[in-house]
Structure formats: C-alpha cells, structure tokens
Amino acid sequence: MDTKLYDMIFKRKSFHLFRNIGDEHISSSLLKEIEEAFLTFKPLDDSIKVKIKITKDDTTCKRGQEYCILMYSEKKENYLQNIGYLGEQLDLYLVSKGIASLWFGIGKPKNDKTLDNLDYVIMIAIKKIDSENNFRKDMFKSKRKEVSDIWRGDYYKDIANIVRFTPSACNSQPWFVESDSNELKIYRKRKLGRVGIMPKNAAIYYNQIDMGIFLCFLELCLEHNSIKYKRELFVEENHESEYNLTAKYNL
C-alpha cells in the first residue's frame, strides 16, 4: 500500500453531516484523479472484480454531501472485507486531497443497483472542505475502545493504540486481536443481539466491511514500522460464532 496514507490516519474523521466546512466544490479534474487513484489501490484479493461510480444524485439519503462514491463488487468469498480494505485506502486518499468523507451504510443508490454485472455494496459520501482545521486535530481524544478491549497479548501495543481508531459501522468496532512475538490473529467479534440501530444480519454485513477497513489500518501500521508480514485470509465458517477468524499475520 501507499505508506503516505499512514499520516492521514491521524487527520481523518467521519463527517456525519457535511456542515460548516465551506462552499468549495470538487472539480471534474479532481473527480477524475479519484477514479484513477482507486485503480492503483491494493486489494485484499485481486481475483475479485470491483468498480466505483461517482454520482451526485443517485442516492436515497442526503447529509449535505456533494457526491457519493458507490462501490460495486462481484460476490465472492471475502468480497465485503475486500471492499472495506480498498475503500479505506480511498477514504485516506480523500483526506490527502482535502475532501471530507463518510462511510455511508444507510445510503442506497436510487437506480444503479448493479454496474457492469457487479453488485452494489456500500458508498462513501464526500464533500470538499475549505480548511485543514475541519479534519481531526487530536485523534487520541476520540472515544474508542481501550487497547485492553481489543488486543490480547503484550506484543505490538503501540500498533494496537493506533488501529483502535479504525472507523466502523455504528461505531461497533468488531475487531479483536491475539498477539504474540511473531503472529497476529485477527477476529471479527460479534456482539450478541442488535448493534446500535442495526439488526443482526445488517451488523454481520457491515462488520465484515469493517474488518477490511481494520486490516487496511493494521497493514499501514506494520509497514510504517518496517515490520514484514505474510497475511493469510480466512472465510468465516459460521456467522453466528462470537469470534470469527478473519486473518492471520506471520511477522
């Protein structure tokens, strides 16, 4: 991955409403840059076909955004994790371009449920900002789970303290890591019952996307710290399990 995205982790924030961030617009040339940049991002699984569509009007929900980036994928094993992984690279890239963003799970396309035989998965809402001050000034003041809630073991705690700020649907933060000196095991931890306003099936769907976002943050941190790794992805065998093994990293 582009390791320059690591610095954007500390600036990004979710704009649940696009207000008081100025009246600047995203130019057609910048829209083209976004589309071209997406093609350069590293997937979790390069066998899964994905595409994006940037639209101004083809969405059901409005939060003050100027555009939405609709993300499409063929449905294969780990396609949701793959979209999360790619989409978070896009999210961080947008920060580098002075663009506010929101993983917009409740937004739906009005018309284009498919694109070139690929199915709609999720969208990211975007709007240009007029000042860097609109981004996060101190990430560590954000309310997130403590390291002890998401990380077992005494290894790589400095990385744990960064990846706990990974964005997630309804702030559910479904990740859990077991660490030792040369291995990290990454789990999707399922909360029993509803997750905030989400029913169980919706939580399972969006939290698999969340896990891809988490793996993006984790790998940016590993690469920033010059830690070499080999990743092994797993397919969830039972969505009803409390702990679902997502990936294993040999370090």
MIDOSE-1310 file (N, C-alpha, C; in nm, 2 decimals, decimal comma, always signed):
residues 251
mdtk	+0,08/-0,12/+0,00/+0,00/+0,00/+0,00/+0,09/+0,13/+0,00; +0,03/+0,24/-0,04/+0,09/+0,36/-0,04/+0,11/+0,41/+0,11; +0,23/+0,40/+0,16/+0,25/+0,42/+0,30/+0,23/+0,57/+0,34; +0,22/+0,66/+0,24/+0,19/+0,80/+0,27/+0,05/+0,81/+0,33
lydm	-0,03/+0,71/+0,31/-0,17/+0,71/+0,37/-0,16/+0,70/+0,52; -0,06/+0,65/+0,57/-0,04/+0,63/+0,72/-0,07/+0,76/+0,79; -0,01/+0,87/+0,74/-0,02/+1,00/+0,81/-0,16/+1,05/+0,81; -0,24/+1,01/+0,71/-0,38/+1,05/+0,70/-0,47/+0,99/+0,81
ifkr	-0,42/+0,88/+0,87/-0,50/+0,81/+0,98/-0,53/+0,91/+1,09; -0,43/+1,00/+1,12/-0,44/+1,09/+1,23/-0,53/+1,21/+1,20; -0,56/+1,24/+1,08/-0,64/+1,35/+1,04/-0,78/+1,32/+1,01; -0,81/+1,20/+0,96/-0,94/+1,16/+0,91/-1,04/+1,16/+1,02
ksfh	-1,16/+1,20/+0,99/-1,28/+1,18/+1,08/-1,40/+1,16/+0,99; -1,50/+1,10/+1,05/-1,63/+1,07/+0,98/-1,72/+1,20/+0,99; -1,76/+1,25/+0,88/-1,84/+1,37/+0,87/-1,99/+1,32/+0,86; -2,05/+1,30/+0,97/-2,19/+1,25/+0,97/-2,29/+1,35/+0,91
lfrn	-2,25/+1,48/+0,92/-2,32/+1,59/+0,85/-2,22/+1,68/+0,79; -2,24/+1,71/+0,66/-2,14/+1,80/+0,59/-2,18/+1,94/+0,60; -2,16/+2,00/+0,72/-2,20/+2,14/+0,75/-2,08/+2,21/+0,80; -2,08/+2,35/+0,77/-1,98/+2,44/+0,82/-1,84/+2,40/+0,78
igde	-1,83/+2,35/+0,66/-1,70/+2,32/+0,60/-1,67/+2,39/+0,47; -1,75/+2,50/+0,45/-1,72/+2,59/+0,33/-1,81/+2,55/+0,21; -1,79/+2,63/+0,11/-1,87/+2,61/-0,01/-1,79/+2,57/-0,13; -1,67/+2,51/-0,11/-1,59/+2,47/-0,22/-1,65/+2,35/-0,29
hiss	-1,61/+2,33/-0,41/-1,67/+2,22/-0,49/-1,55/+2,13/-0,54; -1,58/+2,00/-0,56/-1,49/+1,91/-0,61/-1,49/+1,92/-0,76; -1,37/+1,96/-0,82/-1,37/+1,98/-0,96/-1,37/+1,85/-1,04; -1,41/+1,87/-1,17/-1,41/+1,75/-1,26/-1,28/+1,68/-1,27
sllk	-1,17/+1,76/-1,27/-1,04/+1,70/-1,28/-1,00/+1,63/-1,15; -1,05/+1,67/-1,03/-1,02/+1,60/-0,91/-1,11/+1,47/-0,90; -1,23/+1,48/-0,96/-1,31/+1,35/-0,97/-1,24/+1,25/-1,05; -1,18/+1,29/-1,16/-1,10/+1,20/-1,24/-0,98/+1,14/-1,17
eiee	-0,91/+1,23/-1,09/-0,80/+1,18/-1,01/-0,84/+1,07/-0,91; -0,96/+1,09/-0,85/-1,01/+0,99/-0,76/-1,03/+0,86/-0,83; -1,10/+0,86/-0,94/-1,12/+0,74/-1,02/-0,99/+0,67/-1,06; -0,89/+0,75/-1,10/-0,77/+0,69/-1,14/-0,69/+0,64/-1,02
aflt	-0,70/+0,71/-0,91/-0,63/+0,66/-0,79/-0,68/+0,53/-0,74; -0,81/+0,51/-0,75/-0,88/+0,39/-0,70/-0,82/+0,27/-0,77; -0,79/+0,28/-0,90/-0,74/+0,17/-0,98/-0,60/+0,13/-0,93; -0,53/+0,22/-0,86/-0,39/+0,19/-0,81/-0,39/+0,12/-0,67
fkpl	-0,50/+0,12/-0,60/-0,51/+0,07/-0,47/-0,49/-0,08/-0,47; -0,43/-0,13/-0,36/-0,40/-0,27/-0,35/-0,53/-0,34/-0,29; -0,58/-0,45/-0,35/-0,69/-0,52/-0,30/-0,64/-0,63/-0,20; -0,73/-0,68/-0,12/-0,70/-0,80/-0,04/-0,70/-0,92/-0,12
ddsi	-0,78/-0,92/-0,22/-0,79/-1,04/-0,32/-0,81/-0,98/-0,46; -0,70/-0,99/-0,54/-0,71/-0,93/-0,67/-0,79/-1,02/-0,77; -0,84/-1,13/-0,73/-0,93/-1,20/-0,81/-1,08/-1,15/-0,81; -1,11/-1,06/-0,72/-1,24/-1,01/-0,70/-1,26/-0,88/-0,79
kvki	-1,35/-0,88/-0,88/-1,37/-0,77/-0,96/-1,45/-0,66/-0,88; -1,40/-0,54/-0,89/-1,46/-0,42/-0,82/-1,47/-0,30/-0,92; -1,56/-0,21/-0,89/-1,57/-0,09/-0,97/-1,63/+0,02/-0,88; -1,61/+0,15/-0,91/-1,67/+0,25/-0,84/-1,75/+0,34/-0,94
kitk	-1,84/+0,41/-0,89/-1,92/+0,51/-0,97/-1,94/+0,63/-0,88; -1,90/+0,75/-0,93/-1,91/+0,87/-0,85/-2,04/+0,94/-0,90; -2,14/+0,97/-0,81/-2,27/+1,02/-0,85/-2,31/+1,14/-0,77; -2,38/+1,23/-0,82/-2,43/+1,35/-0,75/-2,57/+1,33/-0,70
ddtt	-2,65/+1,25/-0,77/-2,80/+1,25/-0,74/-2,85/+1,11/-0,72; -2,78/+1,00/-0,75/-2,84/+0,87/-0,75/-2,82/+0,81/-0,61; -2,87/+0,88/-0,51/-2,87/+0,82/-0,37/-3,00/+0,86/-0,30; -3,03/+0,78/-0,20/-3,16/+0,80/-0,13/-3,15/+0,89/-0,01
ckrg	-3,03/+0,91/+0,04/-3,01/+0,98/+0,16/-2,92/+1,10/+0,14; -2,95/+1,21/+0,21/-2,87/+1,33/+0,19/-2,82/+1,38/+0,33; -2,69/+1,41/+0,34/-2,63/+1,46/+0,46/-2,56/+1,59/+0,43; -2,58/+1,65/+0,32/-2,51/+1,77/+0,28/-2,39/+1,74/+0,19
qeyc	-2,37/+1,61/+0,15/-2,26/+1,58/+0,07/-2,28/+1,63/-0,07; -2,16/+1,65/-0,15/-2,17/+1,69/-0,28/-2,18/+1,57/-0,38; -2,11/+1,47/-0,35/-2,11/+1,34/-0,43/-2,11/+1,22/-0,34; -2,14/+1,11/-0,40/-2,12/+0,98/-0,33/-2,04/+0,89/-0,42
ilmy	-1,95/+0,81/-0,37/-1,88/+0,71/-0,44/-1,94/+0,58/-0,41; -2,01/+0,52/-0,51/-2,07/+0,40/-0,50/-1,97/+0,29/-0,53; -1,97/+0,18/-0,45/-1,87/+0,08/-0,47/-1,94/-0,05/-0,50; -1,90/-0,12/-0,60/-1,96/-0,24/-0,66/-1,86/-0,36/-0,66
sekk	-1,91/-0,48/-0,65/-1,82/-0,59/-0,64/-1,89/-0,72/-0,69; -1,81/-0,81/-0,74/-1,87/-0,94/-0,76/-1,87/-1,01/-0,63; -1,97/-1,10/-0,61/-1,99/-1,16/-0,48/-1,91/-1,29/-0,47; -1,80/-1,28/-0,41/-1,71/-1,40/-0,39/-1,67/-1,40/-0,24
enyl	-1,61/-1,51/-0,20/-1,56/-1,52/-0,06/-1,47/-1,40/-0,03; -1,51/-1,34/+0,09/-1,43/-1,22/+0,14/-1,45/-1,09/+0,06; -1,56/-1,08/-0,02/-1,58/-0,96/-0,10/-1,61/-0,84/-0,02; -1,67/-0,86/+0,10/-1,70/-0,75/+0,18/-1,58/-0,70/+0,25
qnig	-1,49/-0,79/+0,30/-1,36/-0,75/+0,35/-1,28/-0,67/+0,25; -1,28/-0,72/+0,13/-1,21/-0,66/+0,02/-1,25/-0,52/-0,01; -1,38/-0,50/-0,01/-1,43/-0,36/-0,03/-1,39/-0,27/+0,08; -1,40/-0,32/+0,20/-1,35/-0,24/+0,32/-1,21/-0,20/+0,31
ylge	-1,13/-0,29/+0,27/-0,98/-0,27/+0,25/-0,95/-0,17/+0,15; -1,01/-0,19/+0,03/-0,99/-0,09/-0,08/-1,06/+0,05/-0,05; -1,18/+0,04/+0,01/-1,25/+0,17/+0,04/-1,17/+0,25/+0,14; -1,11/+0,19/+0,24/-1,04/+0,27/+0,34/-0,91/+0,33/+0,28
qldl	-0,85/+0,27/+0,19/-0,74/+0,33/+0,11/-0,79/+0,46/+0,04; -0,91/+0,44/-0,02/-0,98/+0,56/-0,08/-1,01/+0,66/+0,02; -1,07/+0,63/+0,13/-1,10/+0,72/+0,24/-0,98/+0,80/+0,28; -0,87/+0,74/+0,31/-0,75/+0,81/+0,35/-0,69/+0,89/+0,23
ylvs	-0,70/+0,85/+0,11/-0,66/+0,93/+0,00/-0,74/+1,05/-0,01; -0,87/+1,05/+0,01/-0,96/+1,16/+0,01/-0,91/+1,27/+0,11; -0,87/+1,22/+0,23/-0,82/+1,32/+0,33/-0,70/+1,39/+0,27; -0,61/+1,32/+0,20/-0,49/+1,39/+0,15/-0,53/+1,49/+0,04
kgia	-0,65/+1,49/-0,01/-0,69/+1,58/-0,12/-0,79/+1,69/-0,06; -0,80/+1,69/+0,07/-0,88/+1,79/+0,14/-1,03/+1,77/+0,12; -1,07/+1,64/+0,12/-1,21/+1,60/+0,10/-1,26/+1,53/+0,22; -1,37/+1,58/+0,27/-1,44/+1,52/+0,39/-1,52/+1,40/+0,34
slwf	-1,53/+1,29/+0,42/-1,59/+1,17/+0,38/-1,67/+1,10/+0,49; -1,75/+1,01/+0,45/-1,83/+0,93/+0,54/-1,86/+0,80/+0,48; -1,83/+0,69/+0,55/-1,87/+0,56/+0,51/-2,02/+0,56/+0,54; -2,10/+0,55/+0,43/-2,25/+0,58/+0,43/-2,33/+0,46/+0,41
gigk	-2,33/+0,38/+0,52/-2,40/+0,25/+0,51/-2,55/+0,25/+0,48; -2,62/+0,36/+0,54/-2,76/+0,37/+0,52/-2,80/+0,42/+0,38; -2,70/+0,48/+0,31/-2,73/+0,54/+0,18/-2,75/+0,42/+0,08; -2,84/+0,44/-0,01/-2,86/+0,34/-0,12/-2,87/+0,41/-0,25
pknd	-2,83/+0,35/-0,36/-2,85/+0,41/-0,49/-3,00/+0,40/-0,53; -3,05/+0,50/-0,59/-3,19/+0,50/-0,64/-3,21/+0,41/-0,76; -3,11/+0,40/-0,84/-3,12/+0,33/-0,97/-3,02/+0,22/-0,99; -2,90/+0,25/-0,98/-2,79/+0,16/-1,03/-2,76/+0,06/-0,92
ktld	-2,84/-0,04/-0,90/-2,81/-0,15/-0,80/-2,70/-0,24/-0,85; -2,67/-0,24/-0,98/-2,56/-0,31/-1,04/-2,48/-0,22/-1,13; -2,36/-0,26/-1,16/-2,28/-0,19/-1,25/-2,19/-0,29/-1,32; -2,21/-0,30/-1,45/-2,13/-0,40/-1,53/-2,13/-0,54/-1,47
nldy	-2,25/-0,58/-1,43/-2,28/-0,71/-1,37/-2,22/-0,73/-1,23; -2,17/-0,62/-1,17/-2,13/-0,62/-1,03/-2,23/-0,56/-0,94; -2,24/-0,61/-0,82/-2,35/-0,57/-0,72/-2,30/-0,46/-0,64; -2,40/-0,37/-0,61/-2,37/-0,26/-0,52/-2,34/-0,31/-0,38
vimi	-2,24/-0,25/-0,31/-2,20/-0,30/-0,18/-2,23/-0,19/-0,07; -2,17/-0,07/-0,09/-2,17/+0,04/+0,00/-2,12/+0,17/-0,07; -2,14/+0,28/+0,00/-2,10/+0,41/-0,06/-2,02/+0,49/+0,04; -1,94/+0,58/-0,01/-1,87/+0,68/+0,07/-1,92/+0,82/+0,02
aikk	-1,98/+0,90/+0,11/-2,02/+1,03/+0,08/-1,91/+1,13/+0,10; -1,90/+1,23/+0,01/-1,78/+1,32/+0,01/-1,82/+1,46/-0,02; -1,74/+1,56/+0,03/-1,75/+1,70/+0,01/-1,62/+1,77/+0,03; -1,59/+1,87/-0,05/-1,46/+1,94/-0,03/-1,47/+2,03/+0,09
idse	-1,36/+2,04/+0,16/-1,36/+2,13/+0,28/-1,27/+2,25/+0,24; -1,29/+2,36/+0,32/-1,22/+2,48/+0,29/-1,10/+2,51/+0,38; -1,08/+2,42/+0,48/-0,97/+2,44/+0,58/-0,93/+2,30/+0,63; -0,80/+2,28/+0,65/-0,75/+2,16/+0,72/-0,80/+2,15/+0,86
nnfr	-0,84/+2,27/+0,92/-0,89/+2,26/+1,06/-1,02/+2,18/+1,07; -1,08/+2,15/+0,96/-1,20/+2,07/+0,97/-1,18/+1,92/+0,99; -1,05/+1,88/+0,96/-1,02/+1,75/+0,99/-0,98/+1,73/+1,14; -0,96/+1,61/+1,18/-0,93/+1,59/+1,33/-0,80/+1,65/+1,37
kdmf	-0,80/+1,71/+1,49/-0,68/+1,78/+1,54/-0,61/+1,68/+1,63; -0,68/+1,60/+1,71/-0,62/+1,51/+1,80/-0,70/+1,38/+1,80; -0,65/+1,28/+1,73/-0,72/+1,16/+1,72/-0,74/+1,09/+1,85; -0,65/+1,11/+1,94/-0,65/+1,04/+2,07/-0,75/+1,09/+2,17
kskr	-0,82/+1,20/+2,13/-0,93/+1,24/+2,21/-1,06/+1,18/+2,17; -1,06/+1,10/+2,06/-1,18/+1,03/+2,01/-1,22/+0,92/+2,11; -1,35/+0,90/+2,12/-1,39/+0,79/+2,21/-1,39/+0,66/+2,14; -1,30/+0,57/+2,18/-1,29/+0,44/+2,12/-1,27/+0,34/+2,23
kevs	-1,28/+0,21/+2,19/-1,25/+0,10/+2,29/-1,10/+0,11/+2,33; -1,08/+0,07/+2,45/-0,94/+0,07/+2,51/-0,86/-0,04/+2,44; -0,73/-0,03/+2,44/-0,65/-0,14/+2,39/-0,68/-0,27/+2,45; -0,70/-0,27/+2,58/-0,73/-0,40/+2,65/-0,86/-0,46/+2,61
diwr	-0,95/-0,39/+2,55/-1,08/-0,44/+2,50/-1,06/-0,51/+2,36; -0,96/-0,48/+2,29/-0,95/-0,53/+2,15/-0,82/-0,61/+2,13; -0,73/-0,62/+2,23/-0,60/-0,67/+2,20/-0,56/-0,76/+2,31; -0,53/-0,89/+2,29/-0,48/-0,98/+2,39/-0,34/-1,01/+2,36
gdyy	-0,26/-1,01/+2,46/-0,11/-1,03/+2,45/-0,04/-0,90/+2,46; +0,09/-0,91/+2,49/+0,17/-0,79/+2,53/+0,26/-0,74/+2,41; +0,23/-0,79/+2,29/+0,31/-0,75/+2,17/+0,24/-0,65/+2,08; +0,32/-0,56/+2,03/+0,28/-0,46/+1,93/+0,17/-0,37/+1,99
kdia	+0,18/-0,33/+2,11/+0,08/-0,25/+2,18/+0,08/-0,11/+2,12; +0,19/-0,06/+2,06/+0,20/+0,07/+2,00/+0,11/+0,07/+1,88; +0,11/-0,04/+1,80/+0,02/-0,05/+1,68/-0,12/-0,06/+1,73; -0,15/-0,14/+1,83/-0,28/-0,15/+1,88/-0,34/-0,02/+1,92
nivr	-0,26/+0,07/+1,97/-0,31/+0,21/+2,01/-0,35/+0,29/+1,89; -0,30/+0,26/+1,77/-0,34/+0,33/+1,65/-0,46/+0,26/+1,59; -0,46/+0,13/+1,57/-0,56/+0,06/+1,49/-0,70/+0,07/+1,57; -0,70/+0,10/+1,70/-0,83/+0,10/+1,77/-0,91/+0,22/+1,72
ftps	-0,85/+0,31/+1,64/-0,93/+0,42/+1,59/-0,98/+0,39/+1,45; -0,98/+0,27/+1,40/-1,04/+0,23/+1,28/-1,19/+0,27/+1,28; -1,24/+0,33/+1,17/-1,38/+0,36/+1,16/-1,46/+0,23/+1,14; -1,59/+0,23/+1,19/-1,67/+0,11/+1,18/-1,82/+0,15/+1,18
acns	-1,90/+0,07/+1,12/-2,05/+0,09/+1,11/-2,11/+0,11/+1,25; -2,18/+0,22/+1,27/-2,24/+0,24/+1,40/-2,15/+0,24/+1,52; -2,02/+0,26/+1,49/-1,92/+0,26/+1,59/-1,91/+0,13/+1,67; -1,94/+0,02/+1,60/-1,94/-0,11/+1,66/-1,81/-0,17/+1,69
qpwf	-1,70/-0,13/+1,62/-1,56/-0,17/+1,65/-1,55/-0,32/+1,67; -1,58/-0,41/+1,57/-1,60/-0,55/+1,59/-1,47/-0,63/+1,59; -1,35/-0,57/+1,60/-1,23/-0,64/+1,58/-1,17/-0,69/+1,72; -1,10/-0,80/+1,72/-1,03/-0,85/+1,83/-0,90/-0,92/+1,78
vesd	-0,79/-0,89/+1,85/-0,66/-0,94/+1,81/-0,59/-1,02/+1,92; -0,54/-1,14/+1,88/-0,45/-1,21/+1,97/-0,31/-1,20/+1,92; -0,22/-1,15/+2,00/-0,08/-1,12/+1,96/+0,02/-1,21/+2,03; +0,13/-1,25/+1,96/+0,25/-1,30/+2,03/+0,36/-1,24/+1,95
snel	+0,48/-1,29/+1,97/+0,60/-1,22/+1,92/+0,61/-1,23/+1,77; +0,56/-1,33/+1,71/+0,57/-1,34/+1,56/+0,44/-1,37/+1,49; +0,32/-1,35/+1,56/+0,20/-1,37/+1,49/+0,09/-1,29/+1,55; +0,00/-1,24/+1,46/-0,12/-1,17/+1,50/-0,24/-1,25/+1,44
kiyr	-0,34/-1,28/+1,52/-0,46/-1,34/+1,48/-0,58/-1,24/+1,49; -0,65/-1,21/+1,38/-0,75/-1,11/+1,37/-0,88/-1,17/+1,37; -0,97/-1,13/+1,46/-1,11/-1,19/+1,47/-1,21/-1,08/+1,45; -1,32/-1,12/+1,38/-1,44/-1,03/+1,39/-1,52/-1,08/+1,51
krkl	-1,53/-1,00/+1,61/-1,61/-1,03/+1,73/-1,75/-0,99/+1,72; -1,84/-1,08/+1,73/-1,98/-1,05/+1,71/-2,05/-1,01/+1,84; -2,11/-0,90/+1,84/-2,19/-0,86/+1,96/-2,32/-0,93/+1,95; -2,37/-0,99/+2,06/-2,49/-1,06/+2,06/-2,61/-0,96/+2,05
grvg	-2,71/-1,00/+1,98/-2,83/-0,91/+1,96/-2,80/-0,80/+1,86; -2,87/-0,69/+1,88/-2,86/-0,57/+1,79/-2,73/-0,50/+1,82; -2,68/-0,43/+1,71/-2,56/-0,34/+1,72/-2,61/-0,20/+1,70; -2,64/-0,13/+1,81/-2,69/+0,00/+1,79/-2,83/-0,01/+1,73
impk	-2,85/+0,06/+1,62/-2,98/+0,06/+1,55/-2,98/-0,06/+1,45; -2,88/-0,13/+1,43/-2,87/-0,23/+1,33/-2,92/-0,37/+1,38; -3,01/-0,43/+1,30/-3,04/-0,57/+1,33/-2,92/-0,66/+1,30; -2,93/-0,79/+1,35/-2,82/-0,88/+1,35/-2,76/-0,90/+1,21
naai	-2,85/-0,93/+1,11/-2,80/-0,95/+0,97/-2,73/-0,84/+0,91; -2,78/-0,72/+0,94/-2,71/-0,59/+0,89/-2,58/-0,58/+0,96; -2,57/-0,61/+1,09/-2,44/-0,59/+1,16/-2,34/-0,69/+1,10; -2,38/-0,81/+1,07/-2,28/-0,91/+1,01/-2,23/-0,86/+0,88
yynq	-2,32/-0,80/+0,80/-2,28/-0,75/+0,67/-2,18/-0,64/+0,68; -2,22/-0,53/+0,76/-2,13/-0,41/+0,76/-2,01/-0,44/+0,84; -2,01/-0,53/+0,94/-1,89/-0,56/+1,02/-1,79/-0,64/+0,94; -1,83/-0,71/+0,84/-1,73/-0,77/+0,75/-1,66/-0,67/+0,67
idmg	-1,73/-0,56/+0,63/-1,67/-0,45/+0,56/-1,57/-0,38/+0,66; -1,62/-0,37/+0,79/-1,53/-0,31/+0,89/-1,40/-0,38/+0,91; -1,41/-0,51/+0,90/-1,28/-0,59/+0,92/-1,18/-0,56/+0,80; -1,23/-0,54/+0,68/-1,14/-0,50/+0,58/-1,08/-0,36/+0,60
iflc	-1,16/-0,27/+0,66/-1,11/-0,14/+0,70/-1,00/-0,16/+0,80; -1,02/-0,24/+0,90/-0,93/-0,27/+1,01/-0,80/-0,32/+0,95; -0,81/-0,42/+0,86/-0,68/-0,48/+0,80/-0,60/-0,37/+0,73; -0,67/-0,28/+0,66/-0,60/-0,17/+0,60/-0,52/-0,08/+0,70
flel	-0,59/-0,05/+0,81/-0,52/+0,03/+0,92/-0,40/-0,05/+0,97; -0,42/-0,18/+1,00/-0,32/-0,26/+1,06/-0,20/-0,27/+0,97; -0,22/-0,30/+0,84/-0,11/-0,31/+0,75/-0,03/-0,18/+0,72; -0,10/-0,07/+0,72/-0,03/+0,06/+0,71/+0,06/+0,08/+0,83
cleh	+0,01/+0,04/+0,95/+0,09/+0,05/+1,07/+0,21/-0,05/+1,07; +0,19/-0,17/+1,02/+0,30/-0,26/+1,01/+0,41/-0,21/+0,92; +0,36/-0,16/+0,80/+0,46/-0,11/+0,70/+0,53/+0,01/+0,75; +0,45/+0,10/+0,82/+0,52/+0,22/+0,87/+0,63/+0,19/+0,97
nsik	+0,61/+0,08/+1,04/+0,71/+0,04/+1,14/+0,81/-0,06/+1,08; +0,81/-0,08/+0,95/+0,90/-0,17/+0,88/+0,90/-0,31/+0,93; +0,78/-0,35/+0,96/+0,76/-0,49/+1,01/+0,71/-0,57/+0,89; +0,79/-0,67/+0,85/+0,75/-0,75/+0,73/+0,64/-0,86/+0,78
ykre	+0,55/-0,89/+0,69/+0,45/-0,98/+0,73/+0,40/-1,06/+0,61; +0,34/-1,17/+0,65/+0,27/-1,26/+0,55/+0,13/-1,28/+0,60; +0,04/-1,24/+0,52/-0,10/-1,25/+0,56/-0,17/-1,37/+0,50; -0,26/-1,43/+0,59/-0,34/-1,54/+0,54/-0,49/-1,51/+0,58
lfve	-0,57/-1,50/+0,47/-0,71/-1,47/+0,49/-0,79/-1,60/+0,52; -0,90/-1,58/+0,59/-0,99/-1,70/+0,62/-1,13/-1,66/+0,58; -1,21/-1,76/+0,55/-1,35/-1,74/+0,52/-1,43/-1,78/+0,64; -1,52/-1,69/+0,69/-1,60/-1,72/+0,81/-1,68/-1,85/+0,79
enhe	-1,67/-1,94/+0,87/-1,74/-2,07/+0,86/-1,88/-2,06/+0,92; -1,90/-1,97/+1,02/-2,02/-1,96/+1,09/-2,04/-1,82/+1,14; -2,13/-1,75/+1,08/-2,15/-1,61/+1,12/-2,21/-1,59/+1,26; -2,26/-1,70/+1,31/-2,32/-1,70/+1,44/-2,22/-1,71/+1,55
seyn	-2,10/-1,75/+1,52/-1,99/-1,76/+1,62/-1,96/-1,62/+1,68; -1,92/-1,62/+1,81/-1,89/-1,49/+1,87/-1,75/-1,44/+1,82; -1,66/-1,53/+1,79/-1,53/-1,50/+1,73/-1,51/-1,56/+1,60; -1,49/-1,48/+1,49/-1,47/-1,54/+1,36/-1,33/-1,50/+1,31
ltak	-1,25/-1,59/+1,29/-1,11/-1,57/+1,24/-1,11/-1,51/+1,10; -1,06/-1,39/+1,09/-1,06/-1,31/+0,96/-0,92/-1,33/+0,89; -0,82/-1,31/+0,97/-0,68/-1,32/+0,91/-0,58/-1,35/+1,01; -0,47/-1,40/+0,96/-0,35/-1,43/+1,05/-0,23/-1,37/+0,98
ynl	-0,15/-1,30/+1,06/-0,03/-1,24/+1,01/+0,09/-1,31/+1,08; +0,18/-1,36/+0,99/+0,31/-1,41/+1,04/+0,41/-1,30/+1,02; +0,48/-1,26/+1,13/+0,57/-1,15/+1,13/+0,71/-1,19/+1,14
